[in-house]
Amino acid sequence: MRDDSSHRERRLVVLRPIKVVLTNYPEGKIEELDAINNPEYPNTGTRQNSIRPRALLDTTIYGNATTEYFRLRPGGEVRLKYAYIIKCEEVVKGAAGNVTELRCSVDLDSKSGGPTAGRKSKGRFIG
């Protein structure tokens, strides 16, 4: 029997977490947004992704741009997949000088699937 894994549901995992605080997102609000299980096969259905004021995202969201990806940087923007565009306002570093937290504002008018979802950002974080 052939194993065709392309028809399976996809999930994303945070391997190297970094704290992201959405400074202008309403405190205590948790929003459930629809995410497609496998974009190549819509019949695999959808799942719920939560957006809240504080989250752990993978450290790959932050850093220098590569030829393939634009990453979040101070003053830069990325779209959280199936969610909003966020802008990095402040980088918090620990005693050793490593980045421990990103403080970001969220463009509440940029929600995926909403009337103003067409606003583009150069970066996109698949998370």
C-alpha positions in Angstrom: 0.0 0.0 0.0 1.3 3.4 -0.9 1.7 6.0 1.9 0.5 9.3 0.5 1.4 11.7 3.3 0.4 14.8 1.3 -3.3 14.0 2.1 -2.7 14.2 5.8 -3.4 17.1 8.1 -0.4 19.5 8.7 0.6 21.0 12.1 3.2 23.5 13.1 5.4 23.1 16.1 7.3 25.6 18.3 10.8 24.1 18.7 12.6 27.2 20.0 10.1 29.4 21.8 10.3 33.1 22.2 7.7 35.2 24.1 5.7 37.6 21.9 3.5 40.2 23.6 0.9 41.9 21.5 0.8 45.2 23.3 -2.4 46.6 21.8 -4.4 43.4 21.8 -7.2 43.5 24.4 -5.9 41.9 27.7 -7.7 38.7 28.5 -9.2 38.3 25.0 -8.7 34.9 23.3 -9.8 34.8 19.6 -10.2 31.5 17.8 -9.4 31.7 14.1 -9.9 29.1 11.4 -6.8 27.5 9.9 -6.8 25.0 7.0 -5.4 21.6 7.9 -3.7 21.1 4.5 -4.0 23.9 1.9 -3.3 21.5 -0.9 -6.2 19.3 0.1 -9.1 21.4 1.5 -11.2 18.3 2.2 -8.9 17.7 5.3 -10.9 20.4 7.0 -10.0 23.2 9.4 -8.8 23.6 13.0 -8.9 26.5 15.5 -5.8 28.6 16.2 -5.9 30.9 19.2 -4.7 34.5 19.2 -4.1 36.1 22.6 -2.1 39.0 24.0 0.9 36.7 25.0 2.1 33.8 23.0 5.2 31.6 22.4 6.3 31.6 18.8 9.3 29.9 17.2 12.5 32.0 17.2 12.6 31.7 13.5 10.0 34.5 13.4 12.8 37.0 14.4 16.1 37.8 12.8 17.7 38.7 9.5 15.9 38.2 6.3 17.1 35.4 4.0 16.6 35.0 0.3 13.5 32.9 1.1 11.9 34.7 4.1 11.5 38.2 5.5 11.6 37.9 9.3 10.3 40.1 12.1 12.8 42.8 13.1 12.6 46.1 15.0 10.2 48.3 13.0 9.4 45.4 10.6 6.1 43.6 10.1 5.0 40.0 9.4 1.7 38.4 8.9 0.9 35.6 11.3 -0.7 32.9 9.1 -4.5 32.9 9.4 -4.3 35.9 11.7 -3.1 39.5 11.8 -0.1 41.6 10.7 2.2 42.3 13.7 4.9 45.0 13.9 7.9 44.6 16.2 8.1 47.7 18.5 10.7 46.5 21.1 13.2 43.7 21.6 13.8 42.6 25.1 17.2 40.9 25.9 18.2 38.9 28.9 21.4 39.3 31.0 23.4 37.3 28.5 22.3 39.5 25.6 20.0 37.0 24.0 16.5 37.9 22.8 13.9 36.8 25.4 10.8 38.7 24.3 9.4 40.6 21.3 6.9 43.4 22.1 4.7 43.9 19.0 1.7 45.9 18.0 -1.0 44.1 16.0 -2.9 45.7 13.1 -6.4 44.8 14.2 -7.8 45.7 10.8 -5.6 43.2 9.0 -7.3 40.0 10.1 -7.1 37.1 7.5 -10.4 36.6 5.8 -11.6 40.0 6.9 -12.6 43.0 4.7 -9.1 44.6 5.0 -7.1 41.3 4.8 -5.6 42.5 1.5 -3.0 44.7 3.3 0.3 43.2 2.5 3.4 42.8 4.6 6.8 41.8 3.2 7.2 39.0 5.8 4.9 36.1 6.6 5.4 33.9 9.6 3.9 30.5 9.2 2.7 29.9 12.7 
